[in-house]
Amino acid sequence: MSNETNPYRAANIMPALAVAAAGTYTSANQVNENSRGVRVTIDVTAVGTTSIVFTVQAYDPASGTYLDLVSSAAVTTISTTTLTV
């Protein structure tokens, strides 16, 4: 299936998150079929007294486990961070 007709291609998947409280957020698995890599941009517009770490993971369906591909440094200020895999 080409990227033009694939509704699940990376350009069509835009998970968004706004969290005002401390905790862990895990998104649904994202399909990146027929694409190469991913670029995730994190825009922190407010900070509290804790730091935030963002991690991009790969899912192994054979074992049902996740593998960390890249993690950001701890974000403690208002900033924009881009992770590229």
matplotlib code that plots the C-alpha trace (Angstrom):
import matplotlib.pyplot as plt

x = [0.0, 1.5, 1.8, -0.7, -3.5, -2.4, -4.6, -2.1, 1.1, 3.1, 1.9, -1.7, -1.0, -0.8, -1.2, -1.4, -1.2, -1.7, -0.9, -1.1, -0.3, 2.7, 2.5, 3.2, 1.4, 1.7, 0.1, -1.4, 1.1, 1.7, 2.0, 4.8, 4.3, 6.1, 7.9, 11.4, 11.9, 10.0, 10.4, 8.7, 8.5, 7.7, 6.6, 6.6, 4.6, 4.5, 6.6, 6.2, 8.6, 9.4, 11.2, 9.8, 11.5, 10.1, 10.9, 10.3, 10.0, 9.7, 7.3, 8.3, 5.1, 6.9, 7.7, 5.1, 7.8, 9.0, 12.5, 13.6, 15.0, 15.7, 14.9, 15.1, 17.2, 15.1, 13.1, 12.8, 12.2, 9.7, 11.2, 10.8, 12.6, 12.8, 13.6, 14.5, 14.8]
y = [0.0, 3.4, 6.2, 8.2, 5.6, 4.4, 6.0, 4.9, 6.5, 8.6, 11.9, 11.0, 10.0, 13.0, 12.0, 15.0, 15.3, 18.0, 17.0, 19.3, 16.7, 14.6, 11.0, 8.7, 8.9, 6.0, 6.6, 3.8, 2.1, 4.2, 2.5, 3.8, 1.5, 2.4, 5.2, 5.6, 6.8, 9.3, 12.8, 13.8, 17.4, 18.2, 21.7, 22.4, 25.5, 25.3, 23.6, 22.7, 21.5, 18.2, 17.3, 15.6, 12.9, 11.8, 8.3, 6.8, 3.1, 0.2, -2.6, -6.2, -8.2, -11.5, -11.0, -8.3, -6.0, -2.5, -1.3, 2.3, 3.9, 7.4, 9.5, 13.2, 14.8, 15.9, 18.9, 21.5, 24.7, 26.0, 24.7, 22.8, 19.5, 17.3, 13.6, 11.9, 8.2]
z = [0.0, -0.9, 1.5, -0.5, 0.2, 3.6, 6.3, 9.0, 7.6, 9.9, 8.5, 9.4, 13.0, 15.3, 19.0, 21.2, 24.9, 27.4, 31.0, 33.9, 36.6, 37.4, 36.3, 33.4, 30.0, 27.5, 24.1, 21.9, 19.6, 16.4, 13.0, 10.8, 7.8, 4.6, 6.3, 7.7, 11.3, 13.3, 14.5, 17.7, 18.8, 22.5, 23.3, 27.0, 27.7, 31.5, 34.1, 37.8, 40.4, 38.6, 35.4, 32.4, 30.3, 26.9, 25.5, 22.0, 22.1, 19.6, 20.2, 19.6, 18.8, 19.1, 22.8, 23.6, 25.0, 24.4, 23.7, 24.4, 21.2, 22.4, 25.5, 26.0, 28.7, 31.7, 30.7, 33.5, 31.6, 29.1, 25.8, 22.6, 22.1, 19.0, 19.2, 15.9, 15.3]

ax = plt.figure().add_subplot(projection="3d")
ax.plot(x, y, z, "-o")
ax.set_aspect("equal")
plt.show()
